[in-house]
């Protein structure tokens, strides 16, 4: 089940995953905190919660779309094949 939008990036020299409400929030936070990062290398995706293993993993937009569809979080009639935070909340 998709639980959050997320961005994965190397910030201040450390690769990290940031949970965000909407993907643009990440860029706003980085600007406000004066963090160093390569904007072109930021991966926009989502956090998937695996109930069986009780783990969270970062997935890209295409994987997230498939997961959200399988979990009934989005319509199976949707024409696009990638997920956007606006699709969930």
FITORLO-666066 format. One record per residue: x, y, z of N, C-alpha, C, O, CB in turn; residue in one letter; residue number from 1. Coordinates in nm, 3 decimals. Atoms other than C-alpha are relative to their C-alpha. Glycine has a CB too. Layout:
residues N
n.px:n.py:n.pz:ca.px:ca.py:ca.pz:c.px:c.py:c.pz:o.px:o.py:o.pz:cb.px:cb.py:cb.pz:residuo:num
X:Y:Z:X:Y:Z:X:Y:Z:X:Y:Z:X:Y:Z:a:NUM
...
END
This chain:
residues 89
n.px:n.py:n.pz:ca.px:ca.py:ca.pz:c.px:c.py:c.pz:o.px:o.py:o.pz:cb.px:cb.py:cb.pz:residuo:num
0.085:-0.117:0.000:0.000:0.000:0.000:0.090:0.124:0.000:0.188:0.131:0.074:-0.097:0.000:0.122:x:1
-0.074:-0.125:0.006:0.128:0.345:-0.090:-0.042:0.088:0.117:-0.161:0.115:0.136:-0.023:0.073:-0.137:x:2
0.031:-0.077:-0.119:0.154:0.554:0.226:0.045:0.145:-0.006:-0.002:0.228:0.072:0.062:-0.064:0.119:x:3
-0.053:-0.136:0.006:0.341:0.867:0.120:0.070:0.026:-0.132:0.126:-0.066:-0.193:0.095:0.025:0.117:x:4
-0.089:-0.042:0.109:0.497:1.058:-0.164:0.139:0.010:0.061:0.152:0.028:0.182:-0.046:0.137:-0.066:x:5
-0.137:-0.007:-0.051:0.876:1.065:-0.135:0.096:0.047:-0.108:0.069:0.032:-0.227:0.045:-0.137:0.055:x:6
-0.109:-0.036:0.089:1.192:1.203:-0.288:0.127:-0.063:0.056:0.150:-0.064:0.177:0.015:0.156:-0.014:x:7
-0.128:0.059:-0.040:1.529:1.029:-0.283:0.109:0.081:-0.068:0.107:0.103:-0.189:0.010:-0.152:-0.039:x:8
-0.105:-0.087:0.053:1.840:1.242:-0.322:0.121:-0.003:0.092:0.113:-0.039:0.209:-0.051:0.145:-0.016:x:9
-0.120:-0.020:-0.079:2.195:1.298:-0.208:-0.001:0.146:0.045:0.012:0.237:-0.036:0.131:-0.035:-0.080:x:10
0.010:-0.134:-0.058:2.168:1.596:0.025:0.114:0.017:0.099:0.132:-0.063:0.191:-0.138:0.022:0.068:x:11
-0.116:-0.027:-0.086:2.474:1.746:0.190:0.091:-0.121:0.010:0.148:-0.150:0.115:-0.046:0.042:0.141:x:12
-0.094:0.112:0.008:2.672:1.441:0.080:-0.054:-0.135:0.043:0.020:-0.233:0.037:0.116:0.031:0.080:x:13
0.057:0.126:-0.047:2.437:1.171:0.213:-0.127:-0.033:-0.078:-0.216:0.051:-0.089:-0.030:0.006:0.152:x:14
0.121:0.041:0.072:2.181:0.975:0.008:-0.109:-0.033:0.101:-0.090:-0.113:0.193:0.028:-0.123:-0.093:x:15
0.110:0.013:-0.095:1.847:0.993:0.186:-0.133:-0.005:-0.073:-0.145:0.036:-0.188:0.002:0.116:0.099:x:16
0.137:-0.001:0.050:1.477:0.938:0.134:-0.082:0.090:0.091:-0.077:0.078:0.213:-0.060:-0.144:-0.006:x:17
0.081:-0.096:-0.072:1.239:1.215:0.236:-0.147:-0.024:-0.030:-0.188:-0.019:-0.145:0.040:0.145:-0.037:x:18
0.144:0.011:0.018:0.868:1.154:0.291:-0.057:0.141:-0.012:-0.021:0.230:0.066:-0.068:-0.080:0.119:x:19
0.060:-0.131:0.022:0.664:1.446:0.160:-0.149:-0.016:-0.028:-0.195:-0.122:-0.070:0.070:0.075:-0.117:x:20
0.143:0.004:0.033:0.298:1.533:0.121:-0.018:0.007:-0.152:-0.094:-0.070:-0.211:-0.077:0.117:0.069:x:21
-0.003:-0.016:0.145:0.356:1.649:-0.237:0.147:0.014:-0.040:0.227:0.067:0.036:-0.085:0.124:-0.048:x:22
-0.140:-0.003:0.044:0.678:1.618:-0.439:0.062:0.140:0.001:0.178:0.153:0.039:0.010:-0.058:-0.138:x:23
-0.060:-0.134:-0.002:0.728:1.997:-0.475:0.043:0.046:0.140:0.128:0.134:0.154:-0.097:0.100:-0.057:x:24
-0.038:-0.036:-0.137:0.750:2.019:-0.094:0.149:-0.025:0.024:0.214:0.053:0.094:-0.083:-0.080:0.102:x:25
-0.141:0.032:-0.017:1.094:1.856:-0.111:0.088:0.116:-0.044:0.180:0.156:0.027:0.036:-0.127:-0.077:x:26
-0.081:-0.108:0.056:1.235:2.133:-0.329:-0.012:0.128:0.085:0.086:0.201:0.102:-0.042:0.029:-0.145:x:27
0.021:-0.114:-0.088:1.084:2.400:-0.103:0.084:-0.016:0.128:0.149:0.079:0.171:-0.149:0.015:0.035:x:28
-0.078:0.026:-0.122:1.243:2.239:0.207:0.149:0.018:-0.026:0.219:0.080:0.055:-0.026:-0.143:0.052:x:29
-0.142:-0.011:0.029:1.583:2.216:0.040:0.042:0.146:-0.014:0.150:0.185:0.032:0.034:-0.077:-0.128:x:30
-0.031:-0.142:0.017:1.571:2.583:-0.054:-0.002:0.071:0.136:0.088:0.148:0.167:-0.102:0.066:-0.097:x:31
0.012:-0.067:-0.129:1.453:2.694:0.291:0.113:-0.038:0.096:0.155:0.043:0.178:-0.134:-0.035:0.062:x:32
-0.105:0.047:-0.090:1.721:2.486:0.467:0.140:0.020:-0.058:0.240:-0.017:0.005:-0.020:-0.147:0.030:x:33
-0.129:-0.025:0.066:1.998:2.591:0.224:0.084:-0.127:-0.014:0.204:-0.127:0.011:0.079:0.104:0.077:x:34
-0.069:0.128:0.016:2.086:2.227:0.153:0.065:-0.009:-0.137:0.017:0.050:-0.234:-0.097:-0.118:0.021:x:35
-0.068:0.024:0.126:2.329:2.120:-0.117:-0.048:-0.132:-0.058:-0.044:-0.235:0.008:0.155:0.000:0.019:x:36
0.046:0.119:0.070:2.189:1.874:-0.371:-0.007:0.029:-0.148:-0.013:0.145:-0.190:-0.138:-0.048:0.054:x:37
0.010:-0.013:0.144:2.173:1.811:-0.743:-0.147:-0.016:-0.039:-0.200:-0.127:-0.036:0.090:-0.105:-0.074:x:38
0.144:0.002:0.031:1.818:1.901:-0.848:-0.032:-0.100:-0.111:-0.137:-0.163:-0.108:-0.047:0.140:-0.042:x:39
0.027:0.092:0.112:1.848:1.695:-1.168:0.012:-0.147:0.039:-0.031:-0.235:-0.035:0.095:0.030:-0.115:x:40
-0.018:0.138:-0.044:1.937:1.381:-0.969:-0.104:-0.045:0.103:-0.097:-0.158:0.153:0.138:-0.018:0.058:x:41
0.103:0.035:-0.098:1.634:1.386:-0.737:-0.097:-0.100:-0.063:-0.149:-0.078:-0.172:-0.077:0.127:0.049:x:42
0.096:0.101:0.045:1.418:1.074:-0.774:-0.132:0.026:0.070:-0.138:0.030:0.193:0.051:-0.145:0.030:x:43
0.132:-0.019:-0.058:1.048:1.135:-0.723:-0.073:-0.133:-0.004:-0.084:-0.197:-0.109:-0.081:0.110:-0.076:x:44
0.071:0.127:-0.008:0.854:0.833:-0.604:-0.095:-0.002:0.118:-0.152:0.100:0.156:0.099:-0.115:0.011:x:45
0.094:0.019:-0.109:0.650:0.693:-0.319:0.053:-0.101:0.099:0.147:-0.175:0.070:-0.137:-0.044:-0.053:x:46
-0.033:0.099:-0.101:0.676:0.490:-0.001:-0.107:-0.110:-0.005:-0.227:-0.083:0.002:0.009:0.064:0.142:x:47
0.089:0.116:-0.001:0.527:0.142:-0.018:0.014:-0.070:0.135:0.125:-0.102:0.178:0.033:-0.098:-0.118:x:48
0.003:0.075:-0.125:0.427:-0.028:0.308:-0.037:-0.144:-0.032:-0.146:-0.171:-0.082:-0.100:0.064:0.103:x:49
0.025:0.143:0.020:0.457:-0.406:0.286:-0.045:-0.058:0.133:0.034:-0.072:0.226:0.128:-0.075:-0.052:x:50
0.060:0.050:-0.123:0.225:-0.547:0.550:0.062:-0.132:0.045:0.080:-0.156:0.165:-0.148:-0.017:-0.018:x:51
-0.055:0.132:-0.033:0.374:-0.898:0.533:0.136:0.009:0.067:0.163:-0.063:0.163:0.009:-0.085:-0.124:x:52
-0.135:-0.011:-0.057:0.732:-0.791:0.607:0.014:0.119:0.095:0.120:0.138:0.155:0.102:0.011:-0.112:x:53
-0.002:-0.121:-0.084:0.643:-0.472:0.800:0.116:0.092:-0.035:0.187:0.141:0.052:0.008:-0.039:0.148:x:54
-0.108:-0.088:0.045:0.884:-0.269:0.589:-0.053:0.105:-0.096:-0.154:0.087:-0.164:0.111:-0.083:-0.068:x:55
0.027:-0.106:0.094:0.875:0.054:0.396:0.111:0.001:-0.104:0.228:-0.014:-0.070:-0.012:0.139:0.071:x:56
-0.100:-0.011:0.105:1.049:0.082:0.061:-0.037:0.115:-0.093:-0.154:0.148:-0.111:0.011:-0.133:-0.079:x:57
0.019:-0.104:0.100:1.097:0.360:-0.191:-0.027:-0.068:-0.133:0.046:-0.158:-0.172:0.125:0.095:-0.009:x:58
0.031:0.052:0.134:0.935:0.283:-0.528:-0.019:0.117:-0.095:-0.060:0.226:-0.053:-0.129:-0.091:0.003:x:59
0.016:-0.107:0.099:0.931:0.484:-0.849:-0.149:0.018:-0.035:-0.234:-0.057:0.013:0.082:-0.030:-0.127:x:60
0.139:-0.032:0.033:0.614:0.633:-1.000:-0.073:-0.115:-0.069:-0.192:-0.136:-0.046:-0.004:0.123:-0.089:x:61
0.063:0.110:0.074:0.547:0.334:-1.227:-0.032:-0.117:0.094:-0.142:-0.172:0.090:0.091:-0.048:-0.114:x:62
0.026:0.106:-0.098:0.586:0.074:-0.949:-0.113:0.042:0.094:-0.200:-0.038:0.128:0.128:-0.032:0.081:x:63
0.102:-0.051:-0.092:0.374:0.293:-0.720:-0.139:-0.006:-0.064:-0.237:-0.039:0.003:0.033:0.144:0.043:x:64
0.127:0.007:0.072:0.100:0.311:-0.984:-0.057:-0.142:0.006:-0.175:-0.161:0.034:0.018:0.045:-0.146:x:65
0.044:0.140:-0.001:0.083:-0.070:-1.005:-0.044:-0.043:0.140:-0.144:-0.113:0.155:0.113:-0.092:-0.049:x:66
0.034:0.036:-0.138:0.080:-0.108:-0.626:-0.132:0.066:0.041:-0.219:0.000:0.098:0.113:0.043:0.096:x:67
0.122:-0.072:-0.037:-0.189:0.159:-0.577:-0.121:-0.058:-0.070:-0.230:-0.065:-0.012:0.014:0.149:-0.034:x:68
0.109:0.063:0.073:-0.403:-0.003:-0.845:-0.038:-0.133:0.063:-0.156:-0.161:0.083:0.039:-0.020:-0.148:x:69
0.025:0.133:-0.059:-0.366:-0.351:-0.691:-0.065:0.012:0.137:-0.143:-0.075:0.176:0.132:-0.078:0.012:x:70
0.056:-0.020:-0.134:-0.457:-0.213:-0.346:-0.135:0.073:-0.003:-0.198:0.090:0.102:0.097:0.078:0.086:x:71
0.126:-0.072:0.011:-0.762:-0.026:-0.478:0.010:0.146:0.041:-0.093:0.209:0.069:-0.103:-0.068:0.083:x:72
-0.017:-0.141:-0.037:-0.614:0.315:-0.395:-0.034:0.094:-0.115:-0.069:0.209:-0.092:0.142:0.024:0.047:x:73
0.037:-0.078:0.118:-0.674:0.438:-0.751:-0.083:-0.086:-0.092:-0.083:-0.209:-0.081:0.126:0.055:-0.073:x:74
0.086:0.070:0.095:-0.912:0.344:-1.028:0.082:-0.083:-0.098:0.188:-0.041:-0.144:-0.088:0.099:-0.075:x:75
-0.067:0.084:0.100:-0.813:0.061:-1.257:-0.028:0.050:-0.142:0.030:0.000:-0.238:-0.046:-0.145:0.014:x:76
0.035:-0.056:0.131:-0.964:0.265:-1.543:0.086:0.121:-0.037:0.065:0.181:-0.142:-0.146:0.040:-0.001:x:77
-0.084:-0.118:0.022:-0.700:0.538:-1.519:0.091:-0.021:-0.121:0.156:-0.125:-0.131:0.084:0.032:0.125:x:78
-0.077:0.020:0.123:-0.526:0.594:-1.855:0.152:0.011:0.017:0.226:-0.055:-0.056:-0.043:0.099:-0.101:x:79
-0.144:-0.016:-0.018:-0.181:0.702:-1.726:0.059:-0.121:0.072:-0.012:-0.197:0.137:0.030:0.128:0.079:x:80
-0.065:0.116:-0.060:0.073:0.448:-1.608:0.099:0.036:0.110:0.182:-0.047:0.148:0.070:-0.079:-0.106:x:81
-0.087:-0.038:-0.111:0.253:0.645:-1.336:-0.083:0.078:0.101:-0.183:0.140:0.067:0.122:0.083:-0.050:x:82
0.076:-0.057:-0.110:0.139:0.776:-1.001:0.050:0.140:0.035:0.170:0.168:0.029:0.007:-0.091:0.123:x:83
-0.030:-0.135:-0.047:0.127:1.137:-0.881:-0.064:0.018:0.136:-0.168:-0.042:0.163:-0.050:0.109:-0.101:x:84
0.054:-0.016:-0.135:0.069:1.252:-0.525:-0.144:0.048:-0.003:-0.222:0.014:0.085:0.087:0.097:0.081:x:85
0.137:-0.048:0.012:-0.248:1.428:-0.640:-0.100:-0.113:-0.020:-0.219:-0.097:0.006:-0.010:0.097:-0.115:x:86
0.089:0.114:0.021:-0.389:1.085:-0.728:-0.049:-0.061:0.131:-0.153:-0.127:0.135:0.072:-0.107:-0.082:x:87
0.031:0.067:-0.126:-0.394:0.979:-0.365:-0.069:0.089:0.102:-0.156:0.041:0.175:0.124:-0.053:0.059:x:88
0.058:-0.088:-0.100:-0.484:1.285:-0.157:-0.002:0.142:-0.046:-0.048:0.230:0.027:0.074:-0.010:0.129:x:89
END
